[in-house]
């Protein structure tokens, strides 16, 4: 019995440890209205009108979304301070792995990506600072 359990653990643990966690799945949010977004990442902590549409803050991953014409369009994710400034961030945001189209010491940009206009990652003092996603509107 012990041998079977140990073999099961041996074969299942490596598969789990190789999976990369997703901090927030951007593709699940884009194009959705505020109610649908709230069902996915929790209720907004604050909302206010802005020039382009309603802007709401969400606790999950310190996310801010501008709902342009009622749809999640511009998304800022600030909860990246403990993540390295690397190309793999794109996977933490729920995207397929891809090399950025532009990269320097302070910015990485993927454009277009999975039908969206762009994803930009900005460097903080030592790690990533925030990501800015433009889904449909420039």
The first five atom37 places (N, CA, C, CB, O) and aatype in JSON, in Angstrom:
{
  "aatype": [20, 20, 20, 20, 20, 20, 20, 20, 20, 20, 20, 20, 20, 20, 20, 20, 20, 20, 20, 20, 20, 20, 20, 20, 20, 20, 20, 20, 20, 20, 20, 20, 20, 20, 20, 20, 20, 20, 20, 20, 20, 20, 20, 20, 20, 20, 20, 20, 20, 20, 20, 20, 20, 20, 20, 20, 20, 20, 20, 20, 20, 20, 20, 20, 20, 20, 20, 20, 20, 20, 20, 20, 20, 20, 20, 20, 20, 20, 20, 20, 20, 20, 20, 20, 20, 20, 20, 20, 20, 20, 20, 20, 20, 20, 20, 20, 20, 20, 20, 20, 20, 20, 20, 20, 20, 20, 20, 20, 20, 20, 20, 20, 20, 20, 20, 20, 20, 20, 20, 20, 20, 20, 20, 20, 20, 20, 20, 20, 20, 20, 20, 20, 20, 20, 20, 20, 20, 20],
  "atom_mask": [
    [1, 1, 1, 1, 1],
    [1, 1, 1, 1, 1],
    [1, 1, 1, 1, 1],
    [1, 1, 1, 1, 1],
    [1, 1, 1, 1, 1],
    [1, 1, 1, 1, 1],
    [1, 1, 1, 1, 1],
    [1, 1, 1, 1, 1],
    [1, 1, 1, 1, 1],
    [1, 1, 1, 1, 1],
    [1, 1, 1, 1, 1],
    [1, 1, 1, 1, 1],
    [1, 1, 1, 1, 1],
    [1, 1, 1, 1, 1],
    [1, 1, 1, 1, 1],
    [1, 1, 1, 1, 1],
    [1, 1, 1, 1, 1],
    [1, 1, 1, 1, 1],
    [1, 1, 1, 1, 1],
    [1, 1, 1, 1, 1],
    [1, 1, 1, 1, 1],
    [1, 1, 1, 1, 1],
    [1, 1, 1, 1, 1],
    [1, 1, 1, 1, 1],
    [1, 1, 1, 1, 1],
    [1, 1, 1, 1, 1],
    [1, 1, 1, 1, 1],
    [1, 1, 1, 1, 1],
    [1, 1, 1, 1, 1],
    [1, 1, 1, 1, 1],
    [1, 1, 1, 1, 1],
    [1, 1, 1, 1, 1],
    [1, 1, 1, 1, 1],
    [1, 1, 1, 1, 1],
    [1, 1, 1, 1, 1],
    [1, 1, 1, 1, 1],
    [1, 1, 1, 1, 1],
    [1, 1, 1, 1, 1],
    [1, 1, 1, 1, 1],
    [1, 1, 1, 1, 1],
    [1, 1, 1, 1, 1],
    [1, 1, 1, 1, 1],
    [1, 1, 1, 1, 1],
    [1, 1, 1, 1, 1],
    [1, 1, 1, 1, 1],
    [1, 1, 1, 1, 1],
    [1, 1, 1, 1, 1],
    [1, 1, 1, 1, 1],
    [1, 1, 1, 1, 1],
    [1, 1, 1, 1, 1],
    [1, 1, 1, 1, 1],
    [1, 1, 1, 1, 1],
    [1, 1, 1, 1, 1],
    [1, 1, 1, 1, 1],
    [1, 1, 1, 1, 1],
    [1, 1, 1, 1, 1],
    [1, 1, 1, 1, 1],
    [1, 1, 1, 1, 1],
    [1, 1, 1, 1, 1],
    [1, 1, 1, 1, 1],
    [1, 1, 1, 1, 1],
    [1, 1, 1, 1, 1],
    [1, 1, 1, 1, 1],
    [1, 1, 1, 1, 1],
    [1, 1, 1, 1, 1],
    [1, 1, 1, 1, 1],
    [1, 1, 1, 1, 1],
    [1, 1, 1, 1, 1],
    [1, 1, 1, 1, 1],
    [1, 1, 1, 1, 1],
    [1, 1, 1, 1, 1],
    [1, 1, 1, 1, 1],
    [1, 1, 1, 1, 1],
    [1, 1, 1, 1, 1],
    [1, 1, 1, 1, 1],
    [1, 1, 1, 1, 1],
    [1, 1, 1, 1, 1],
    [1, 1, 1, 1, 1],
    [1, 1, 1, 1, 1],
    [1, 1, 1, 1, 1],
    [1, 1, 1, 1, 1],
    [1, 1, 1, 1, 1],
    [1, 1, 1, 1, 1],
    [1, 1, 1, 1, 1],
    [1, 1, 1, 1, 1],
    [1, 1, 1, 1, 1],
    [1, 1, 1, 1, 1],
    [1, 1, 1, 1, 1],
    [1, 1, 1, 1, 1],
    [1, 1, 1, 1, 1],
    [1, 1, 1, 1, 1],
    [1, 1, 1, 1, 1],
    [1, 1, 1, 1, 1],
    [1, 1, 1, 1, 1],
    [1, 1, 1, 1, 1],
    [1, 1, 1, 1, 1],
    [1, 1, 1, 1, 1],
    [1, 1, 1, 1, 1],
    [1, 1, 1, 1, 1],
    [1, 1, 1, 1, 1],
    [1, 1, 1, 1, 1],
    [1, 1, 1, 1, 1],
    [1, 1, 1, 1, 1],
    [1, 1, 1, 1, 1],
    [1, 1, 1, 1, 1],
    [1, 1, 1, 1, 1],
    [1, 1, 1, 1, 1],
    [1, 1, 1, 1, 1],
    [1, 1, 1, 1, 1],
    [1, 1, 1, 1, 1],
    [1, 1, 1, 1, 1],
    [1, 1, 1, 1, 1],
    [1, 1, 1, 1, 1],
    [1, 1, 1, 1, 1],
    [1, 1, 1, 1, 1],
    [1, 1, 1, 1, 1],
    [1, 1, 1, 1, 1],
    [1, 1, 1, 1, 1],
    [1, 1, 1, 1, 1],
    [1, 1, 1, 1, 1],
    [1, 1, 1, 1, 1],
    [1, 1, 1, 1, 1],
    [1, 1, 1, 1, 1],
    [1, 1, 1, 1, 1],
    [1, 1, 1, 1, 1],
    [1, 1, 1, 1, 1],
    [1, 1, 1, 1, 1],
    [1, 1, 1, 1, 1],
    [1, 1, 1, 1, 1],
    [1, 1, 1, 1, 1],
    [1, 1, 1, 1, 1],
    [1, 1, 1, 1, 1],
    [1, 1, 1, 1, 1],
    [1, 1, 1, 1, 1],
    [1, 1, 1, 1, 1],
    [1, 1, 1, 1, 1],
    [1, 1, 1, 1, 1],
    [1, 1, 1, 1, 1]
  ],
  "atom_positions": [
    [[0.83, -1.2, 0.0], [0.0, 0.0, 0.0], [0.87, 1.26, 0.0], [-0.94, 0.0, 1.22], [0.61, 2.18, -0.78]],
    [[1.89, 1.31, 0.87], [2.78, 2.49, 0.92], [3.47, 2.7, -0.42], [3.83, 2.32, 2.03], [3.63, 3.84, -0.87]],
    [[3.87, 1.59, -1.07], [4.55, 1.69, -2.35], [3.64, 2.33, -3.4], [5.02, 0.31, -2.81], [4.11, 3.15, -4.2]],
    [[2.36, 1.96, -3.43], [1.43, 2.53, -4.4], [1.24, 4.02, -4.17], [0.08, 1.81, -4.32], [1.19, 4.8, -5.12]],
    [[1.13, 4.43, -2.91], [0.95, 5.85, -2.6], [2.19, 6.64, -2.99], [0.65, 6.04, -1.1], [2.07, 7.72, -3.56]],
    [[3.36, 6.12, -2.67], [4.59, 6.81, -3.03], [4.74, 6.93, -4.54], [5.8, 6.09, -2.43], [5.16, 7.97, -5.04]],
    [[4.42, 5.87, -5.27], [4.49, 5.93, -6.72], [3.51, 6.95, -7.28], [4.22, 4.55, -7.33], [3.84, 7.69, -8.21]],
    [[2.31, 6.99, -6.73], [1.31, 7.96, -7.16], [1.81, 9.38, -6.93], [-0.02, 7.73, -6.42], [1.69, 10.23, -7.81]],
    [[2.37, 9.66, -5.75], [2.92, 10.99, -5.46], [4.08, 11.32, -6.38], [3.36, 11.07, -3.99], [4.21, 12.45, -6.84]],
    [[4.93, 10.35, -6.64], [6.09, 10.55, -7.49], [5.68, 10.98, -8.89], [6.93, 9.29, -7.56], [6.31, 11.86, -9.49]],
    [[4.64, 10.37, -9.41], [4.22, 10.67, -10.78], [3.29, 11.88, -10.89], [3.55, 9.47, -11.37], [3.15, 12.43, -11.98]],
    [[2.64, 12.31, -9.81], [1.72, 13.43, -9.9], [2.34, 14.75, -9.48], [0.51, 13.15, -9.08], [1.95, 15.79, -10.02]],
    [[3.25, 14.77, -8.56], [3.82, 16.03, -8.06], [4.58, 16.8, -9.13], [4.73, 15.76, -6.9], [4.38, 18.01, -9.24]],
    [[5.45, 16.17, -9.94], [6.16, 16.95, -10.96], [5.22, 17.62, -11.94], [7.1, 16.06, -11.72], [5.48, 18.75, -12.35]],
    [[4.14, 16.99, -12.32], [3.2, 17.61, -13.25], [2.59, 18.86, -12.66], [2.09, 16.62, -13.64], [2.41, 19.85, -13.36]],
    [[2.28, 18.85, -11.37], [1.7, 20.02, -10.71], [2.71, 21.14, -10.61], [1.19, 19.66, -9.33], [2.37, 22.31, -10.81]],
    [[3.95, 20.82, -10.3], [4.94, 21.86, -10.08], [5.36, 22.52, -11.39], [6.15, 21.29, -9.38], [5.9, 23.63, -11.37]],
    [[5.13, 21.86, -12.53], [5.5, 22.45, -13.81], [4.45, 23.42, -14.32], [5.74, 21.36, -14.83], [4.73, 24.23, -15.19]],
    [[3.24, 23.35, -13.78], [2.19, 24.26, -14.22], [2.47, 25.67, -13.71], [0.81, 23.77, -13.73], [2.83, 25.85, -12.55]],
    [[2.3, 26.64, -14.57], [2.47, 28.02, -14.14], [1.11, 28.56, -13.73], [3.11, 28.89, -15.27], [0.13, 28.41, -14.45]],
    [[1.07, 29.2, -12.58], [-0.17, 29.78, -12.1], [-0.54, 31.0, -12.93], [-0.07, 30.15, -10.61], [0.33, 31.69, -13.46]],
    [[-1.82, 31.24, -13.04], [-2.31, 32.44, -13.7], [-2.76, 33.41, -12.62], [-3.48, 32.12, -14.7], [-3.61, 33.07, -11.8]],
    [[-2.19, 34.59, -12.62], [-2.54, 35.61, -11.63], [-3.93, 36.15, -11.92], [-1.51, 36.76, -11.64], [-4.76, 36.26, -11.01]],
    [[-4.19, 36.49, -13.17], [-5.5, 36.96, -13.61], [-5.61, 36.66, -15.1], [-5.71, 38.5, -13.31], [-4.68, 36.94, -15.86]],
    [[-6.73, 36.1, -15.52], [-6.89, 35.72, -16.91], [-7.58, 36.85, -17.68], [-7.72, 34.4, -17.03], [-8.8, 36.99, -17.67]],
    [[-6.76, 37.65, -18.32], [-7.24, 38.84, -19.04], [-8.26, 38.47, -20.11], [-6.07, 39.59, -19.67], [-9.26, 39.17, -20.29]],
    [[-8.02, 37.38, -20.83], [-8.91, 36.99, -21.92], [-10.32, 36.65, -21.43], [-8.33, 35.81, -22.67], [-11.27, 36.74, -22.2]],
    [[-10.46, 36.28, -20.17], [-11.79, 36.03, -19.61], [-12.53, 37.34, -19.32], [-11.68, 35.21, -18.32], [-13.76, 37.32, -19.17]],
    [[-11.82, 38.46, -19.25], [-12.4, 39.74, -18.86], [-12.74, 40.64, -20.04], [-11.47, 40.45, -17.95], [-13.78, 41.31, -20.03]],
    [[-11.87, 40.68, -21.05], [-12.05, 41.64, -22.15], [-13.4, 41.44, -22.84], [-10.91, 41.5, -23.17], [-13.85, 40.33, -23.09]],
    [[-14.01, 42.57, -23.14], [-15.28, 42.56, -23.84], [-16.5, 42.32, -22.96], [-15.24, 41.54, -24.9], [-17.63, 42.42, -23.44]],
    [[-16.28, 42.01, -21.7], [-17.41, 41.72, -20.8], [-17.89, 43.01, -20.13], [-16.99, 40.67, -19.72], [-17.13, 43.98, -20.0]],
    [[-19.16, 43.02, -19.72], [-19.68, 44.17, -18.98], [-19.26, 44.06, -17.5], [-21.23, 44.27, -19.1], [-18.7, 43.05, -17.09]],
    [[-19.54, 45.09, -16.73], [-19.09, 45.13, -15.34], [-19.66, 43.98, -14.51], [-19.49, 46.46, -14.7], [-18.94, 43.41, -13.69]],
    [[-20.91, 43.63, -14.71], [-21.51, 42.52, -13.95], [-20.81, 41.2, -14.25], [-23.0, 42.4, -14.27], [-20.53, 40.43, -13.34]],
    [[-20.52, 40.95, -15.52], [-19.84, 39.7, -15.89], [-18.42, 39.66, -15.34], [-19.82, 39.54, -17.42], [-17.97, 38.62, -14.87]],
    [[-17.71, 40.8, -15.39], [-16.36, 40.88, -14.83], [-16.41, 40.62, -13.33], [-15.73, 42.26, -15.13], [-15.57, 39.9, -12.79]],
    [[-17.39, 41.22, -12.65], [-17.53, 41.04, -11.2], [-17.76, 39.58, -10.83], [-18.67, 41.9, -10.67], [-17.3, 39.13, -9.78]],
    [[-18.46, 38.85, -11.66], [-18.67, 37.42, -11.4], [-17.37, 36.64, -11.48], [-19.69, 36.84, -12.38], [-17.21, 35.62, -10.82]],
    [[-16.44, 37.12, -12.28], [-15.17, 36.42, -12.49], [-14.14, 36.8, -11.44], [-14.63, 36.71, -13.88], [-13.48, 35.92, -10.88]],
    [[-13.98, 38.11, -11.15], [-12.89, 38.54, -10.25], [-13.39, 39.22, -8.97], [-11.98, 39.5, -10.99], [-12.59, 39.75, -8.21]],
    [[-14.68, 39.21, -8.75], [-15.22, 39.84, -7.54], [-15.72, 41.24, -7.82], [-14.16, 39.88, -6.45], [-15.39, 41.84, -8.84]],
    [[-16.53, 41.74, -6.91], [-17.14, 43.06, -7.08], [-16.1, 44.17, -7.09], [-18.15, 43.32, -5.96], [-15.05, 44.06, -6.46]],
    [[-16.4, 45.21, -7.82], [-15.52, 46.39, -7.85], [-15.49, 47.03, -6.47], [-16.01, 47.41, -8.93], [-16.5, 47.08, -5.77]],
    [[-14.32, 47.52, -6.08], [-14.19, 48.22, -4.81], [-14.53, 49.69, -4.94], [-12.78, 48.07, -4.26], [-14.87, 50.36, -3.96]],
    [[-14.44, 50.2, -6.18], [-14.75, 51.61, -6.43], [-14.98, 51.79, -7.93], [-13.59, 52.55, -5.92], [-14.3, 51.16, -8.74]],
    [[-15.92, 52.63, -8.29], [-16.17, 52.96, -9.7], [-16.44, 54.45, -9.81], [-17.37, 52.13, -10.28], [-17.01, 55.06, -8.9]],
    [[-16.03, 55.03, -10.93], [-16.3, 56.45, -11.17], [-16.34, 56.69, -12.67], [-15.23, 57.35, -10.49], [-15.73, 55.95, -13.44]],
    [[-17.06, 57.74, -13.08], [-17.1, 58.06, -14.51], [-15.76, 58.65, -14.95], [-18.25, 59.05, -14.82], [-15.07, 59.3, -14.18]],
    [[-15.42, 58.4, -16.2], [-14.21, 59.01, -16.77], [-14.53, 59.44, -18.19], [-12.99, 58.01, -16.74], [-15.64, 59.2, -18.68]],
    [[-13.6, 60.07, -18.84], [-13.8, 60.59, -20.19], [-14.21, 59.5, -21.18], [-12.53, 61.27, -20.67], [-14.99, 59.75, -22.1]],
    [[-13.68, 58.28, -20.99], [-13.91, 57.22, -21.96], [-14.97, 56.22, -21.55], [-12.63, 56.51, -22.22], [-15.43, 55.43, -22.38]],
    [[-15.36, 56.22, -20.3], [-16.35, 55.27, -19.8], [-16.14, 55.07, -18.31], [-16.25, 53.93, -20.54], [-15.26, 55.68, -17.71]],
    [[-16.94, 54.22, -17.72], [-16.81, 53.96, -16.29], [-15.49, 53.26, -16.0], [-18.0, 53.11, -15.78], [-15.1, 52.32, -16.69]],
    [[-14.79, 53.73, -14.96], [-13.53, 53.14, -14.52], [-13.75, 52.51, -13.16], [-12.39, 54.21, -14.47], [-14.25, 53.15, -12.23]],
    [[-13.37, 51.24, -13.04], [-13.59, 50.51, -11.78], [-12.3, 49.85, -11.31], [-14.69, 49.45, -11.96], [-11.49, 49.38, -12.11]],
    [[-12.13, 49.83, -9.99], [-11.01, 49.14, -9.36], [-11.52, 47.84, -8.75], [-10.33, 50.04, -8.27], [-12.61, 47.77, -8.2]],
    [[-10.69, 46.8, -8.88], [-10.99, 45.48, -8.34], [-9.8, 45.03, -7.5], [-11.29, 44.46, -9.48], [-8.65, 45.31, -7.83]],
    [[-10.1, 44.33, -6.41], [-9.04, 43.87, -5.51], [-8.14, 42.82, -6.16], [-9.64, 43.31, -4.22], [-6.93, 42.83, -5.95]],
    [[-8.72, 41.91, -6.94], [-7.91, 40.84, -7.53], [-6.81, 41.42, -8.4], [-8.79, 39.89, -8.36], [-7.07, 42.14, -9.37]],
    [[-5.57, 41.11, -8.04], [-4.38, 41.55, -8.76], [-4.31, 43.07, -8.9], [-4.34, 40.91, -10.14], [-3.66, 43.59, -9.81]],
    [[-4.98, 43.78, -7.99], [-4.98, 45.26, -8.03], [-5.29, 45.75, -9.45], [-3.6, 45.82, -7.55], [-4.48, 46.44, -10.08]],
    [[-6.44, 45.38, -9.93], [-6.84, 45.62, -11.32], [-7.75, 46.83, -11.46], [-7.52, 44.4, -11.88], [-8.66, 47.04, -10.65]],
    [[-7.51, 47.63, -12.49], [-8.39, 48.74, -12.85], [-8.86, 48.5, -14.28], [-7.67, 50.14, -12.71], [-8.06, 48.17, -15.16]],
    [[-10.15, 48.67, -14.51], [-10.71, 48.44, -15.85], [-11.52, 49.66, -16.27], [-11.59, 47.17, -15.87], [-12.35, 50.16, -15.52]],
    [[-11.26, 50.12, -17.5], [-12.09, 51.15, -18.11], [-13.07, 50.42, -19.03], [-11.22, 52.21, -18.89], [-12.67, 49.71, -19.96]],
    [[-14.35, 50.6, -18.74], [-15.41, 49.99, -19.54], [-15.83, 50.98, -20.62], [-16.63, 49.58, -18.64], [-16.62, 51.88, -20.37]],
    [[-15.29, 50.81, -21.82], [-15.6, 51.69, -22.94], [-16.81, 51.11, -23.67], [-14.37, 51.84, -23.9], [-16.8, 49.95, -24.08]],
    [[-17.83, 51.93, -23.82], [-19.11, 51.5, -24.37], [-19.63, 50.27, -23.63], [-18.98, 51.19, -25.88], [-20.22, 49.36, -24.21]],
    [[-19.39, 50.26, -22.31], [-19.91, 49.21, -21.44], [-19.13, 47.91, -21.43], [-21.27, 48.92, -21.83], [-19.52, 46.96, -20.76]],
    [[-18.01, 47.85, -22.17], [-17.21, 46.63, -22.24], [-15.82, 46.84, -21.65], [-17.09, 46.15, -23.69], [-15.23, 47.91, -21.8]],
    [[-15.3, 45.82, -20.98], [-13.94, 45.88, -20.44], [-12.97, 46.02, -21.6], [-13.61, 44.6, -19.59], [-12.86, 45.13, -22.45]],
    [[-12.26, 47.15, -21.63], [-11.41, 47.45, -22.78], [-9.98, 47.77, -22.36], [-11.99, 48.61, -23.57], [-9.05, 47.09, -22.8]],
    [[-9.78, 48.77, -21.53], [-8.45, 49.11, -21.05], [-8.31, 48.53, -19.65], [-8.2, 50.66, -21.05], [-9.1, 48.83, -18.76]],
    [[-7.3, 47.7, -19.46], [-7.11, 47.01, -18.18], [-5.7, 47.27, -17.68], [-7.37, 45.48, -18.33], [-4.73, 47.05, -18.4]],
    [[-5.6, 47.72, -16.44], [-4.31, 47.93, -15.78], [-4.22, 46.96, -14.62], [-4.15, 49.41, -15.3], [-5.11, 46.9, -13.78]],
    [[-3.13, 46.2, -14.57], [-2.92, 45.23, -13.5], [-1.68, 45.66, -12.74], [-2.76, 43.78, -14.06], [-0.56, 45.59, -13.26]],
    [[-1.88, 46.09, -11.49], [-0.78, 46.61, -10.68], [-0.19, 45.57, -9.73], [-1.26, 47.79, -9.89], [0.88, 45.8, -9.17]],
    [[-0.86, 44.46, -9.53], [-0.4, 43.46, -8.57], [0.72, 42.59, -9.08], [-1.54, 42.61, -8.15], [0.66, 41.37, -8.94]],
    [[1.74, 43.19, -9.66], [2.86, 42.44, -10.24], [4.19, 42.74, -9.55], [2.98, 42.76, -11.71], [5.23, 42.28, -10.02]],
    [[4.16, 43.48, -8.46], [5.4, 43.93, -7.81], [6.34, 42.8, -7.39], [5.06, 44.75, -6.61], [7.55, 43.0, -7.32]],
    [[5.78, 41.63, -7.11], [6.63, 40.52, -6.68], [6.99, 39.58, -7.83], [5.93, 39.74, -5.59], [7.54, 38.5, -7.6]],
    [[6.7, 39.99, -9.05], [6.98, 39.16, -10.23], [8.19, 39.73, -10.99], [5.74, 39.08, -11.16], [8.29, 40.95, -11.15]],
    [[9.09, 38.87, -11.45], [10.25, 39.37, -12.2], [9.82, 40.05, -13.51], [11.22, 38.23, -12.5], [8.8, 39.7, -14.1]],
    [[10.61, 40.99, -13.93], [10.38, 41.68, -15.21], [10.9, 40.76, -16.31], [11.09, 43.1, -15.25], [12.06, 40.86, -16.72]],
    [[10.03, 39.88, -16.79], [10.46, 38.89, -17.78], [9.33, 38.6, -18.76], [10.92, 37.6, -17.08], [8.18, 38.96, -18.54]],
    [[9.69, 37.93, -19.84], [8.72, 37.59, -20.87], [7.64, 36.65, -20.37], [9.42, 36.97, -22.06], [6.55, 36.59, -20.94]],
    [[7.9, 35.9, -19.3], [6.94, 34.93, -18.79], [5.73, 35.57, -18.13], [7.61, 34.0, -17.81], [4.74, 34.89, -17.86]],
    [[5.78, 36.86, -17.85], [4.64, 37.57, -17.26], [3.39, 37.38, -18.12], [4.95, 39.07, -17.09], [2.28, 37.32, -17.61]],
    [[3.58, 37.31, -19.42], [2.45, 37.19, -20.33], [1.59, 35.97, -19.98], [2.93, 37.09, -21.78], [0.37, 36.0, -20.14]],
    [[2.22, 34.9, -19.52], [1.49, 33.69, -19.13], [0.75, 33.9, -17.81], [2.46, 32.51, -19.01], [-0.33, 33.34, -17.62]],
    [[1.3, 34.68, -16.89], [0.61, 34.98, -15.63], [-0.68, 35.75, -15.87], [1.53, 35.78, -14.71], [-1.58, 35.74, -15.03]],
    [[-0.76, 36.41, -17.02], [-1.96, 37.17, -17.37], [-2.93, 36.34, -18.21], [-1.57, 38.44, -18.12], [-3.94, 36.86, -18.7]],
    [[-2.63, 35.07, -18.38], [-3.54, 34.16, -19.07], [-3.33, 34.04, -20.57], [-4.91, 34.58, -18.84], [-4.14, 33.43, -21.26]],
    [[-2.24, 34.61, -21.08], [-1.96, 34.54, -22.51], [-1.05, 33.36, -22.82], [-1.33, 35.84, -23.0], [-0.36, 32.84, -21.94]],
    [[-1.05, 32.93, -24.08], [-0.14, 31.9, -24.54], [1.28, 32.48, -24.56], [-0.55, 31.36, -25.95], [1.44, 33.68, -24.79]],
    [[2.3, 31.65, -24.33], [3.68, 32.16, -24.36], [4.0, 32.77, -25.72], [4.67, 31.03, -24.05], [3.67, 32.22, -26.77]],
    [[4.65, 33.9, -25.69], [5.03, 34.6, -26.92], [6.13, 35.59, -26.57], [3.81, 35.32, -27.58], [6.1, 36.21, -25.5]],
    [[7.1, 35.75, -27.44], [8.13, 36.76, -27.24], [7.54, 38.13, -27.53], [9.37, 36.5, -28.15], [6.71, 38.27, -28.42]],
    [[7.96, 39.16, -26.77], [7.43, 40.5, -27.04], [7.91, 41.02, -28.39], [7.84, 41.46, -25.94], [8.98, 40.66, -28.87]],
    [[7.09, 41.89, -29.0], [7.46, 42.55, -30.25], [8.46, 43.67, -30.0], [6.22, 43.1, -30.97], [9.23, 44.04, -30.88]],
    [[8.43, 44.21, -28.78], [9.33, 45.28, -28.38], [9.79, 45.01, -26.96], [8.65, 46.68, -28.5], [8.99, 44.6, -26.12]],
    [[11.07, 45.24, -26.69], [11.58, 45.05, -25.34], [12.81, 45.92, -25.13], [11.9, 43.57, -25.07], [13.72, 45.93, -25.96]],
    [[12.83, 46.64, -24.01], [14.04, 47.33, -23.58], [14.17, 47.15, -22.07], [14.0, 48.86, -23.99], [13.49, 46.29, -21.5]],
    [[14.98, 47.92, -21.42], [15.22, 47.74, -19.98], [14.01, 48.11, -19.12], [16.41, 48.57, -19.55], [13.97, 47.74, -17.94]],
    [[13.03, 48.82, -19.67], [11.92, 49.32, -18.87], [10.53, 48.89, -19.35], [11.97, 50.8, -18.85], [9.56, 48.99, -18.6]],
    [[10.44, 48.42, -20.59], [9.14, 48.11, -21.18], [9.23, 46.85, -22.04], [8.63, 49.29, -22.02], [10.23, 46.61, -22.72]],
    [[8.17, 46.06, -21.99], [7.98, 44.95, -22.92], [6.6, 45.12, -23.52], [8.15, 43.54, -22.2], [5.65, 45.46, -22.81]],
    [[6.46, 44.89, -24.83], [5.16, 45.08, -25.48], [4.9, 43.93, -26.45], [5.09, 46.45, -26.22], [5.74, 43.57, -27.28]],
    [[3.72, 43.38, -26.32], [3.23, 42.35, -27.22], [2.09, 42.97, -28.02], [2.76, 41.05, -26.44], [1.09, 43.41, -27.44]],
    [[2.24, 43.03, -29.36], [1.16, 43.6, -30.17], [1.21, 43.06, -31.59], [1.26, 45.13, -30.19], [2.28, 42.99, -32.19]],
    [[0.1, 42.69, -32.12], [-1.15, 42.34, -31.43], [-0.95, 41.02, -30.7], [-2.34, 42.24, -32.43], [0.04, 40.33, -30.92]],
    [[-1.88, 40.69, -29.84], [-1.78, 39.43, -29.11], [-3.17, 38.84, -28.89], [-1.05, 39.63, -27.76], [-4.03, 39.45, -28.25]],
    [[-3.37, 37.67, -29.42], [-4.61, 36.92, -29.27], [-5.86, 37.77, -29.54], [-4.69, 36.33, -27.87], [-6.85, 37.7, -28.81]],
    [[-5.79, 38.57, -30.62], [-6.94, 39.37, -31.03], [-7.06, 40.71, -30.33], [-8.17, 38.61, -30.82], [-7.98, 41.47, -30.62]],
    [[-6.16, 41.02, -29.41], [-6.18, 42.31, -28.7], [-5.14, 43.24, -29.31], [-5.91, 42.11, -27.18], [-4.22, 42.8, -30.0]],
    [[-5.31, 44.54, -29.05], [-4.37, 45.52, -29.6], [-2.97, 45.33, -29.02], [-4.86, 46.94, -29.32], [-2.01, 45.17, -29.77]],
    [[-2.86, 45.34, -27.67], [-1.52, 45.23, -27.08], [-1.58, 44.92, -25.59], [-0.75, 46.52, -27.3], [-2.56, 45.17, -24.9]],
    [[-0.47, 44.35, -25.13], [-0.19, 44.2, -23.71], [1.18, 44.81, -23.49], [-0.24, 42.67, -23.25], [2.15, 44.44, -24.15]],
    [[1.27, 45.76, -22.56], [2.55, 46.39, -22.23], [2.87, 46.09, -20.77], [2.51, 47.93, -22.48], [2.01, 46.18, -19.91]],
    [[4.12, 45.74, -20.51], [4.61, 45.49, -19.16], [5.66, 46.53, -18.84], [5.18, 44.04, -19.01], [6.57, 46.77, -19.64]],
    [[5.55, 47.14, -17.67], [6.49, 48.18, -17.26], [7.26, 47.74, -16.03], [5.75, 49.51, -16.98], [6.71, 47.1, -15.13]],
    [[8.54, 48.08, -16.01], [9.44, 47.67, -14.92], [9.35, 48.63, -13.75], [10.89, 47.59, -15.42], [9.25, 49.84, -13.93]],
    [[9.39, 48.08, -12.55], [9.47, 48.87, -11.33], [10.92, 49.02, -10.93], [8.64, 48.24, -10.19], [11.81, 48.91, -11.78]],
    [[11.19, 49.26, -9.65], [12.56, 49.45, -9.19], [13.4, 48.18, -9.32], [12.56, 49.92, -7.76], [14.59, 48.26, -9.61]],
    [[12.79, 47.01, -9.1], [13.55, 45.78, -9.26], [12.78, 44.7, -10.01], [13.97, 45.25, -7.91], [13.39, 43.91, -10.73]],
    [[11.48, 44.64, -9.86], [10.65, 43.65, -10.54], [9.71, 44.35, -11.52], [9.83, 42.81, -9.52], [9.94, 45.5, -11.91]],
    [[8.67, 43.64, -11.91], [7.65, 44.27, -12.74], [6.89, 45.3, -11.91], [6.67, 43.21, -13.32], [6.79, 45.16, -10.69]],
    [[6.35, 46.31, -12.55], [5.53, 47.31, -11.87], [4.06, 47.07, -12.19], [5.96, 48.74, -12.27], [3.27, 46.78, -11.29]],
    [[3.7, 47.2, -13.46], [2.3, 46.99, -13.85], [2.21, 46.6, -15.32], [1.46, 48.25, -13.57], [3.14, 46.81, -16.1]],
    [[1.06, 46.03, -15.68], [0.77, 45.71, -17.07], [-0.43, 46.54, -17.52], [0.49, 44.18, -17.26], [-1.35, 46.78, -16.74]],
    [[-0.4, 46.96, -18.76], [-1.48, 47.76, -19.34], [-1.95, 47.07, -20.6], [-1.01, 49.23, -19.63], [-1.16, 46.84, -21.52]],
    [[-3.22, 46.74, -20.65], [-3.79, 46.02, -21.78], [-4.78, 46.92, -22.51], [-4.48, 44.71, -21.31], [-5.68, 47.5, -21.9]],
    [[-4.61, 47.03, -23.81], [-5.58, 47.7, -24.67], [-6.25, 46.61, -25.49], [-4.89, 48.79, -25.6], [-5.61, 45.97, -26.33]],
    [[-7.52, 46.39, -25.25], [-8.21, 45.31, -25.92], [-8.68, 45.72, -27.32], [-9.38, 44.84, -25.08], [-8.25, 45.14, -28.32]],
    [[-9.58, 46.72, -27.38], [-10.23, 47.06, -28.65], [-10.08, 48.52, -29.06], [-11.67, 46.73, -28.56], [-10.21, 48.83, -30.24]],
    [[-9.81, 49.41, -28.11], [-9.77, 50.84, -28.38], [-8.38, 51.39, -28.15], [-10.79, 51.59, -27.51], [-7.77, 51.14, -27.11]],
    [[-7.87, 52.14, -29.14], [-6.57, 52.79, -28.96], [-6.76, 53.99, -28.08], [-5.93, 53.18, -30.31], [-5.8, 54.7, -27.79]]
  ]
}
